[in-house]
Amino acid sequence: MTKTALVTGADGGMGSIHTRTLAQAGFEVIMACYDTDVAKPVYEKIQEETNATLHLMRLDLGDLDDIIRFANEVKSQFSRLDVLLNNAGVLCHGPKNSVNGVEYTAAVNYLGHYTLTNALLPIMGQGTRVVSMISIAYVVGKIREDFLTETNEKKFNRFTAYGNSKRALCHFTLDAAEAWKERGICINVADPDIVSTGIIRQGNIVVDKLCDWFFRPVINTPEQGAATMLAAALNPEFEGVTGCYFKRKKIRNRKRSFHVNMKERELLRRITREALQRNHIEL
């Protein structure tokens, strides 16, 4: 039987590479994209190159109701999901809140993917691999009571918000790996290093131009960055591996203090439940 994969942000720098590689490997791929009009040329190009079966579907990870709509649509069309790549991500230049009253970086990078992954659980099973994109910024992140609330000009810092969102994804991965192990579902995180994609733009014409000239040539290409997530999702040697941190296509050790930070993990569980309850979302 043809296997099915789903990629969020499938038309982006690394997302398009994830999609193409999965298609070339024989997967039927669901391309979950924020703007299907923008994504359509990428979809058409990959379909032409691979002759694979692709499904371009709209998904707004910043809107919990839209995530549930999307997940229900996927479940109505597909009986099995073999690979889920939580690839999409944002790094906001200024304070922005989601329609659900959550700082937008946290809403998309963490809460959106948390909700999507849990909503798709009914079609996951033995052998399903889930991989979420993180960043080395997770080590400086912190989970506080106000993590899943609105932000404003005074308290917003884009790098702090980004690190916090990636740290939350790590905590979720550890919790899910423990909870889903008996079901044979493997969930891991992948760190692509610093990659030359649009997310590193600073919103300043001069800074961005200098970055293009001097910084991008020495950091990872999208192909190099995508390789780690793909290794965790596809390599036979990682079959059955769960709750791990991947970097440069290998399993890496995290600081023990991160693994045993149960107080922060418990706080995240609670405020996540509360955020979903406030928005009448049941998983």
N, C-alpha and C positions, 0 to 999 in steps of 0.2 A: 504494500500500500504506500501511496505517496505520503510523505510526512509534511506537516504543516508548521510554519514558523510565523511569528508576528514580530515586527520591528517598529518601535515608536520612533518618531522623527526620521522616518525611512528615506526621506529625500535630502537629508543634510549631508555634510561632508563625510562623516564616518557612517551615517545611516545608509547612504546609498551604496557604500562598499559592503556593509553588512548584508543588505538586500541582494546585491549582485552575487555575492559569494554563496549565500544560501540558495539562490536560484540555480546557480551553476552546480551546486551539490545535489540538486534534484528535489529541493523543497518547493512546495506551494507556499508562496509568501504573501502575508497580509501586510501591506504598507500602511501604517497608521500615521497620518499626517495632519497637521494643524490646518493647512490650506491646500485643498486638493487641486485647485487651479494652478498654484505655484508648483506643486509636486508632479503634475501630469507629464511635463516633458521628461523628468527623471524616470518616471514609471514607464513611459513609452520607449525610452532609450534602453533601459534594462530588459524590457520585454523583447525588444528587437534583438538585442545582443545574446540573450540566453534562450529565447523561445520557451520560457517557463510560464507557468500560470501564476500571475500576480493579481492581487486584489487591492486597489487603491481605495482606502476608506478614511473618512474624516474623523479626527479625534482631537478634542480640546482638553488637554491634561490639566488645565486650570479651572475646569468646570466639572464638579463632581457629578451633576446630573447627566452631563454629556458622556462622561466616562461610563456610567451605568448603561446609558442608551447604547453606546458602542459595544460594550461587553455583551449585552443581551443580543445584539445583532450578530456578533461573532459566534456566540453559542448557538444561535438559531441556524447558522450556516455550516458550522464545523463541529464534528463530534469529538475531535481530538486535537490538542495543541502540543507539539513536541518540543518546540523552542520558543521562548519569549525573551526578546532582547529589549530591556528597558533602557533604550539608548538616548532618548530625547532629553534635552536639558537647556536651561536658560541661566544667564548671568546678567541680571538687570542693571542698567546704568543708573537708575534712580528708583525711589520708592514707588512701588506699585502693589496693589492688592487684587486678589482674585475675586470673582463674583461671589465666592463663598466666605469672604471676609478673612482671608489668609494671605500673608505676605507672599507675593507671586513666585519667588524663587522656591520657597518651601512648598507652595501649592503644586507646582509643576514637577520639580525634581524629586520630591519625596511623596507628599500626600497623594498626588495623582497616580504615581506608579504603584504605591501601596494599594490604593483602591482598585486599580486595574488588575493587578496581579491576583488579589484576593477574589475579585469578581469573576475571574477566569478559572479559578480553581476547579470547578465542576468538570472542565474538559482537559484537565491535566492529570497525569497518572505516572505509573512506573516508567522511568526513563526520561520524563520531561526535564529539560534543563532551562532554568531561568537565570539570566545574567543581567545585573544592573550596572550601569556606568557610574563610576565614582571619580574621585580625584584625590591626589595627595593632600588637598585642602581639608580632608576629613579629620586629619590629626589635630588641626587647630580649631575645629568646630566644637560647639557646646550646645547641649539641649537644655533650654530653660523653659519655665512655665509659659512664656509668651511666644514660643517658637511658632505655634500655629494660630497666631492672631494677626491683626492688621498692623502695618507699619506706618511710619510717617517720615517726613524729611529729617526730623531731629534724631531719630534713633536708627535710621537705615544706614547700613554699610554693605555694599554689594559683595565684598570678599568674605565678610563674616557670614552673611546670609547664604552664600554659596557653600562655604565650608560646613555650616550647620546642616544644610540640606543633604550633603553627601555623607556626613556622619550619621544622620538619621537613616539613610539607606543602608549603611553598614549594620546598624543596630537591628533594623528590620530583617536583614538577611540572616543574622545570627539566630534571631527568634524563629523565623520561618524554617530555617534548616533543621532546627530541633523539632519543631511541630510537624513537619512534613516528611521527616526521614522514613518513617514506616510506610508511607505511601509511595516511596521511591522517587519523589520529586526532588531534584537537586537545584539549589539556589546559591549563587555566588556573586561576587562583585569583581569588576575589572577596572583597573586604573590604566588609562592609555598614555600616561605621562602628559607633557605639554604638547598639544597638537595644533597644527596650523589650520584652524577652522574659524568660522565667523564669530564663535563665542568669545574669542580673546580680544575682540575689538573693544576699544575704550570709549568710543563715542566722541573722540577728539581728532579732528582732521590731521593735525600735525603729528600727534603721538601715533596715530594709526599708520600714517605714511612711514614714519621712522621704523615702526614695528615691521612693516612690509619689507623694508630695505635691509634691516640689520638683524631682526629677531626670527622671522619666519624661516629664513634659509638654514638655521641651525637647530630648529626644533623638529619634532616628528611630523612626517607627512600624514595625511588622513589614512593612507594605507597602512602605515606603521602603527598608528594609534588603534585602528580597527582590529589589528591582528590579535590583540590580547583577548578581547571579547569573543572573537570568533574561535580562538583556541579553547576557551572555557566552554563554549557552546557545542563545538564539533569534534574536538580531538578525542579519539577512542581512549587514550591514556587517562583522560579525566572522567571517564564514565563512573558514576557513583560518588563522585567528589561533591561535597556540599558544605556550605558555611565557610568558604575560603576566599582569600583575597588574591587575585591574579594581577601580575604586573610583568610586562615583557614576556608574555606567553607562558609564564611559570607561576606556580603557587609560591607566594611570599609570606613570611611571618609578619604578624602585626604585634604591636606591643601587648604584653599580657594585661597591662592595666586597662587596655581598651576592652578586651574580652570579658574581664571580670567586673566591669563598671555596671553592675546590676541596678544601682540606684538610678543612673541615667536611662538605662533601658526601660525600667519600670515607669519612669516619668514619661518617656516617649509613648509607651503603650497607652497610658492613661489619657494624655492630652490628644492622642490620635483618636481614641474612642470618643472623647468629648467633642472633637471637631466634626466627626462623622455624625454623631447624634444631633448636634446643633443644626446640621443640614439634612436631617432625616434620611440618612444613608444607612442601610442595613446590609451587612456582608455575611 
